[in-house]
Amino acid sequence: MRIADTLLTETDRQKLDLFVFLREMPTSVREYAQERDLAYASALRLFKELRADVAVIAPTAGKKELDNLTAVTINDYRRYLYASSVVTQFTLSTVTNSASSMAEFAQLHKMSISTLRRRIAPYIEELERHNIWLNSSEYRLNVAEPVIQSVLYAIFKSSGINPRTLLTPAEHAAYTRINAFYAGSQYLVHGTVIDQDREIIIAIWLLRLRTALDHLNVPIAGHAEHNLLHLHKDLSTVKSSVQAAGIIPGTSSTLSHLVHELDYLICLAPYQVQYLSDSGSKLFLRTLNATLPKLPTQLRSHFQGRSELVGKIHRLYFRVLAIATYMRIFDSEPFIDGGFVSLTNYKPSTQALTECVNTLLTPEVTADLSTNQIQLLLGYLDKHVGLILMTGWRTTVYVSDEFTPVELDTMSNWLWGLVDIKPAATVDSADAGSSILLYQHKCDYIDQLIRSTGVTPLQWIPELSAAVNAGRLTKLLRIKHQSIFSL
């Protein structure tokens, strides 16, 4: 499970499923009930609730628009569900300080404490599964600050809520200068989606500065926070941006520590380390006294003439090294990378796969990790190396940078041997007409890609089950394209 999976209720997901079903295949609620094996009365109740939601989002919409659900887009409705989620509101209240306790939050939202605890229970359970604990009496998470910001990143990233809208003018001025600093960094690669990720991280960090002195004074046994790795040695621009805005009290050393946390989250967190440039990757390895592992002799023939596969193996090693470092420092699993989620019917291990996994599990990776943590990394590597070694594809499906490794795992698992999954940046106009582009959120980059290449777009809805999404993709492949799915 991802942390984002705990934000919506089962009813929310059913309403979103119904919305997508009716928008993509204009049909009837009765057919939806038959397709999903639901009682017609239950499906009709869902439709009435869905129509009421659409009326709230688009209050000026006419009856026909409401009945046909054309007043809003799929993304409009997703954002509405996330924004109105109790878990989202609960988490945001800890950032905006709109409530100081669970009791106050429950009162503001006109619910009992017991109802609130029941609604946030899946969220709390998912946090605890990753060794992150909620101190309900003090209304905060009992973990190191970078872990808290990782939780917030997962929620903002999934919900589509822009944390910049919560910044004050002074915080926004600091945000602009800090963002410009990282946009010009030689250690990072840049792109529309990648830069948007960094913008989320910077905005969250600035929001958390409001209570920085409180969380810095919280002793957290076992966490080596003050030995936190950071890539950029000269962070004076970031520091002066905060000082000029006058948005944090405290000493210079306090601010230096907080700035190091931001640099860690932008450059070396498990979900960001894959966006280091060549020079950034080399500096990362030197910082950890590590070197790129050499592929076993038996595998060199497999990779001969396929430099892109070697690059993927190296990027995977960076990610594994970052995950191991994260677990050593914080004693917590980086849940934002869903690669730890178990998948059924996964491709069985092969000798080549085993050799490659063993090569990547270097002493620098496993040092000071527990047996359970090493087992997690073994499972993670087994799946992701297995994806890299896949062969025999017949149809190309391009995917945007928004997809987590587990979502790529899931697609490959469902469509094993029948699709060639490639990043959107590699769309080839020569075969784009017979290919599909999967994306999660519409943006200028995706729009431009669709217009310039003619690739067929399909929005992957992460809130819906893998089976539903894979079914939608398979149906498109079968109907729109001459592929094996047509047989």
Number of C-alpha atoms within 10 A of each C-alpha: 14 21 21 22 18 23 27 24 17 12 11 19 17 18 23 21 20 21 22 18 19 18 15 10 8 10 12 12 20 14 15 19 17 12 10 12 10 14 12 15 12 11 22 17 13 20 20 13 15 22 20 14 17 24 20 12 15 16 12 11 16 12 12 10 16 20 15 14 21 16 19 15 13 17 16 14 19 19 15 18 21 22 18 12 19 19 24 23 17 18 16 19 17 19 20 14 11 14 18 14 17 19 17 13 20 19 14 11 12 10 12 14 15 10 11 20 14 12 18 20 14 18 21 18 16 19 21 13 13 13 14 22 16 15 11 12 10 11 15 17 18 19 22 23 21 20 21 15 19 20 21 23 22 17 24 21 19 22 21 16 17 14 22 17 9 17 17 13 10 14 21 17 15 26 23 14 16 21 17 12 13 22 16 11 14 14 20 23 17 18 14 12 16 15 17 14 18 20 22 20 23 25 24 23 24 24 20 19 19 16 15 19 15 9 17 15 8 12 11 15 9 11 17 13 17 11 10 17 21 20 18 17 8 8 16 12 14 23 18 15 19 23 15 12 15 12 16 17 13 9 8 11 9 14 21 14 15 21 19 23 20 21 22 20 24 25 25 27 23 24 21 18 25 21 21 23 16 13 11 21 22 15 17 24 15 11 12 14 9 16 12 15 14 11 17 13 9 12 14 13 10 12 14 10 10 11 10 11 16 16 11 15 22 18 18 20 22 23 21 22 25 23 23 26 24 21 17 21 17 23 21 22 21 22 22 22 21 18 24 21 16 14 13 7 8 16 15 9 11 11 10 15 21 15 15 23 24 14 15 24 18 16 9 16 22 18 12 14 15 13 9 9 18 17 12 17 21 18 15 23 24 21 24 20 20 21 19 15 14 14 12 10 13 12 20 19 24 25 23 18 16 16 17 15 20 22 17 17 23 18 18 20 17 17 16 18 14 18 21 18 21 15 14 18 12 9 21 13 14 10 13 19 13 18 25 27 25 25 20 18 16 10 11 9 12 20 11 11 17 17 10 11 15 18 22 20 19 16 16 21 20 15 20 15 12 16 12 15 19 18 13 17 19 16 14 17 21 15 11 14 17 12 17 12 14 13 6
